[in-house]
Amino acid sequence: MSDKATLLMVEDLNVGYRRSQILFNIDFTAQERGITAILGRNGAGKTTFLKALMGEIRPISGRIHFAGKDLQDQGTEQRVRRGLGYVPQEEAVFGSLTVRENLRLGAILAGDYSGLDEILQLFPSLGQRLGQTAGTLSGGERKMLAIGRALLGRPRLLLLDEPTEGVWISVIENIVDCLCRLATVHSIILVEQHLELALRLAERAYLLDRGRFVVSGTSADVREHPNLLGYLAP
């Protein structure tokens, strides 16, 4: 049994767009530290789940409890202030702004820019590009900038949607090293297509198929599930 408390609890969550329901009867927990992976083929509903957690989509029904508080009536800004951070899969940085300006935006709600040195220690290459516009960065550098900006909001729970997509292998290792360090003090929900990477990083994993969690447990248990590759096949 883990000695870590539950930070996020989702109960019987149903989510849809207009008349199309995407998520069905979702139950999910994340502890106060460590990484929880969400696996699933494209279109399974992974990004929809993260957006529902952030308040970008209003659920049809169900409950989201964060740090003991019901988030049902909380908007996205209020959830960020409570300690949720989100790095979307696409359009995660403002391309016309400099690296420094992007990072400053991340610190606005927290009202504290003093964490910049910590971010530059995590991602040293950003320190060499503070005056460079974000749109001219490489894909990996943009991912690192997006994570750094989210961290400057001082989140307790960080939601990462495909942080290694389109990134060179050498940069992936930098991101992996960063996530391992962050997981010692933060709770992270990681959506990741790279199966072995996700299961290596995460303590627990959930597999989403057609809007339902069909497999869940420790990463070791999920890795050994007999239907795992079948659920992930295109």
C-alpha positions as CSV (number, residue, x, y, z in Angstrom):
1,M,0.0,0.0,0.0
2,S,1.2,3.5,-0.8
3,D,1.7,6.1,1.9
4,K,0.8,8.9,-0.5
5,A,-2.6,10.6,-0.1
6,T,-5.0,10.8,-3.0
7,L,-4.8,14.3,-4.6
8,L,-7.3,13.8,-7.5
9,M,-10.4,11.7,-7.5
10,V,-12.8,11.4,-10.4
11,E,-16.1,9.6,-9.9
12,D,-18.5,8.4,-12.6
13,L,-17.5,11.1,-15.1
14,N,-19.4,11.4,-18.4
15,V,-18.3,14.0,-21.0
16,G,-19.4,14.9,-24.5
17,Y,-19.5,17.5,-27.2
18,R,-23.0,18.6,-27.9
19,R,-24.9,15.4,-28.7
20,S,-21.8,13.2,-28.9
21,Q,-20.7,11.5,-25.7
22,I,-17.0,10.8,-25.6
23,L,-16.3,9.6,-22.0
24,F,-18.4,7.1,-20.1
25,N,-18.5,6.4,-16.3
26,I,-14.9,7.4,-15.7
27,D,-13.4,6.6,-12.3
28,F,-9.8,7.7,-11.8
29,T,-7.4,8.6,-9.0
30,A,-4.0,10.3,-8.8
31,Q,-1.8,10.5,-5.8
32,E,-0.1,13.6,-4.4
33,R,3.3,12.6,-5.9
34,G,4.4,10.4,-8.8
35,I,3.3,9.8,-12.4
36,T,0.0,8.2,-13.6
37,A,-0.1,7.3,-17.3
38,I,-3.1,7.3,-19.5
39,L,-2.8,5.1,-22.6
40,G,-5.0,4.6,-25.6
41,R,-5.1,4.8,-29.3
42,N,-5.8,8.0,-31.1
43,G,-9.4,9.1,-30.6
44,A,-9.9,7.1,-27.4
45,G,-10.8,10.3,-25.4
46,K,-7.5,11.0,-23.6
47,T,-7.3,14.7,-24.5
48,T,-11.0,15.1,-23.7
49,F,-10.4,13.7,-20.3
50,L,-7.6,16.2,-19.6
51,K,-9.7,19.1,-20.9
52,A,-12.6,18.0,-18.6
53,L,-10.2,18.0,-15.6
54,M,-9.1,21.6,-16.5
55,G,-12.7,22.8,-16.9
56,E,-12.4,23.5,-20.6
57,I,-15.3,21.1,-21.2
58,R,-18.2,20.9,-18.8
59,P,-19.1,17.2,-18.0
60,I,-22.5,15.8,-18.5
61,S,-22.4,14.3,-15.1
62,G,-20.0,13.0,-12.4
63,R,-17.6,14.6,-9.9
64,I,-14.0,15.8,-9.9
65,H,-12.4,16.3,-6.5
66,F,-9.0,17.9,-6.2
67,A,-7.2,18.2,-2.8
68,G,-10.5,17.5,-1.1
69,K,-12.5,20.2,-3.0
70,D,-15.3,19.6,-5.6
71,L,-14.3,21.3,-8.8
72,Q,-17.8,21.1,-10.4
73,D,-18.4,24.9,-10.3
74,Q,-14.8,25.9,-10.8
75,G,-13.7,27.5,-14.1
76,T,-10.3,26.9,-15.7
77,E,-8.7,29.9,-14.1
78,Q,-9.9,28.9,-10.7
79,R,-8.6,25.4,-11.2
80,V,-5.2,26.8,-12.2
81,R,-5.2,28.9,-9.0
82,R,-6.0,25.8,-7.0
83,G,-3.0,24.0,-8.4
84,L,-3.7,22.4,-11.7
85,G,-1.3,22.9,-14.6
86,Y,-1.9,21.8,-18.2
87,V,0.5,21.4,-21.2
88,P,-1.7,20.6,-24.2
89,Q,-0.5,18.5,-27.1
90,E,-0.5,21.3,-29.7
91,E,-0.2,25.1,-29.6
92,A,1.3,25.0,-26.1
93,V,3.4,28.2,-26.5
94,F,2.9,31.6,-28.0
95,G,5.1,31.6,-31.0
96,S,5.3,35.4,-31.5
97,L,6.4,36.0,-27.9
98,T,10.0,35.4,-26.7
99,V,10.9,32.5,-24.4
100,R,11.1,34.9,-21.5
101,E,7.7,36.4,-22.2
102,N,6.2,32.9,-22.4
103,L,7.6,32.0,-19.0
104,R,6.4,35.3,-17.5
105,L,2.9,34.4,-18.6
106,G,3.1,31.2,-16.7
107,A,3.9,33.0,-13.5
108,I,1.1,35.6,-13.7
109,L,-1.5,33.7,-11.7
110,A,1.0,32.5,-9.2
111,G,2.2,36.1,-8.9
112,D,5.8,34.9,-8.4
113,Y,8.5,34.8,-11.1
114,S,11.2,33.7,-8.6
115,G,11.1,30.1,-9.9
116,L,12.7,31.0,-13.2
117,D,16.1,29.8,-12.1
118,E,14.7,26.4,-11.2
119,I,13.1,26.1,-14.7
120,L,16.4,27.0,-16.3
121,Q,18.2,24.4,-14.2
122,L,15.7,21.8,-15.5
123,F,16.0,23.0,-19.1
124,P,19.4,24.7,-19.5
125,S,18.9,25.2,-23.2
126,L,16.1,27.7,-22.5
127,G,18.5,29.9,-20.7
128,Q,20.4,30.4,-23.9
129,R,17.2,31.5,-25.8
130,L,15.4,33.8,-23.4
131,G,15.3,36.6,-26.0
132,Q,14.4,34.3,-28.9
133,T,10.8,34.0,-30.2
134,A,9.2,30.8,-29.3
135,G,8.1,30.1,-32.8
136,T,11.7,29.7,-33.9
137,L,12.5,27.0,-31.4
138,S,12.8,23.3,-32.2
139,G,9.9,21.0,-31.4
140,G,11.7,19.7,-28.3
141,E,12.5,23.2,-27.1
142,R,8.9,24.3,-27.4
143,K,7.8,21.2,-25.4
144,M,10.3,22.2,-22.7
145,L,9.2,25.8,-22.7
146,A,5.5,24.7,-22.4
147,I,6.4,22.5,-19.4
148,G,8.5,25.2,-17.8
149,R,5.7,27.8,-18.2
150,A,3.2,25.5,-16.6
151,L,5.6,24.8,-13.7
152,L,5.9,28.6,-13.0
153,G,2.2,28.5,-12.1
154,R,3.3,26.3,-9.1
155,P,0.9,23.4,-9.8
156,R,0.4,20.5,-7.5
157,L,-0.9,18.4,-10.4
158,L,0.6,18.7,-13.9
159,L,-1.3,17.4,-16.9
160,L,0.9,16.5,-19.8
161,D,-0.6,15.6,-23.2
162,E,2.0,13.9,-25.4
163,P,5.1,15.7,-24.2
164,T,7.5,13.7,-26.4
165,E,5.5,13.8,-29.7
166,G,7.6,15.1,-32.5
167,V,10.7,15.3,-30.4
168,W,14.2,14.0,-31.2
169,I,15.3,11.0,-29.2
170,S,18.1,12.9,-27.4
171,V,15.7,15.6,-26.3
172,I,13.2,12.9,-25.1
173,E,15.8,11.7,-22.7
174,N,16.1,15.3,-21.3
175,I,12.3,15.5,-20.8
176,V,12.2,12.0,-19.2
177,D,14.9,13.0,-16.8
178,C,13.0,16.2,-15.9
179,L,9.7,14.2,-15.4
180,C,11.5,11.8,-13.0
181,R,12.7,14.7,-10.9
182,L,9.4,16.5,-11.0
183,A,7.5,13.3,-9.9
184,T,9.3,13.4,-6.5
185,V,7.4,16.6,-5.6
186,H,4.5,16.8,-8.0
187,S,1.6,14.7,-9.2
188,I,1.7,14.2,-12.9
189,I,-0.9,12.8,-15.3
190,L,0.9,11.7,-18.5
191,V,-0.8,11.0,-21.8
192,E,1.8,9.3,-23.9
193,Q,1.7,7.2,-27.1
194,H,5.1,5.7,-26.4
195,L,4.0,2.7,-24.5
196,E,7.3,1.5,-23.0
197,L,8.3,5.0,-22.0
198,A,5.0,5.7,-20.3
199,L,5.1,2.4,-18.3
200,R,8.7,3.0,-17.4
201,L,7.9,6.4,-15.9
202,A,4.5,5.8,-14.3
203,E,3.7,4.0,-11.1
204,R,0.1,3.4,-12.2
205,A,-1.6,3.4,-15.6
206,Y,-5.0,3.5,-17.1
207,L,-5.9,2.3,-20.6
208,L,-8.7,4.1,-22.3
209,D,-10.7,2.5,-25.1
210,R,-13.7,4.1,-26.8
211,G,-14.3,6.4,-23.9
212,R,-14.0,3.9,-21.1
213,F,-11.1,2.8,-18.9
214,V,-10.8,-0.9,-19.7
215,V,-7.5,-1.7,-17.9
216,S,-6.0,-0.1,-14.8
217,G,-3.5,-0.9,-12.1
218,T,0.2,-0.7,-11.5
219,S,2.4,-0.2,-14.6
220,A,3.7,-3.8,-14.2
221,D,0.2,-5.2,-14.1
222,V,-0.9,-3.2,-17.1
223,R,2.2,-4.2,-19.1
224,E,1.3,-7.9,-18.5
225,H,-2.4,-7.5,-19.5
226,P,-3.1,-10.1,-22.2
227,N,-5.2,-7.7,-24.3
228,L,-2.9,-4.6,-24.0
229,L,-1.6,-4.5,-27.5
230,G,-5.0,-5.3,-28.9
231,Y,-6.5,-2.2,-27.2
232,L,-3.7,-0.1,-28.5
233,A,-3.7,-1.3,-32.2
234,P,-4.8,1.3,-34.7
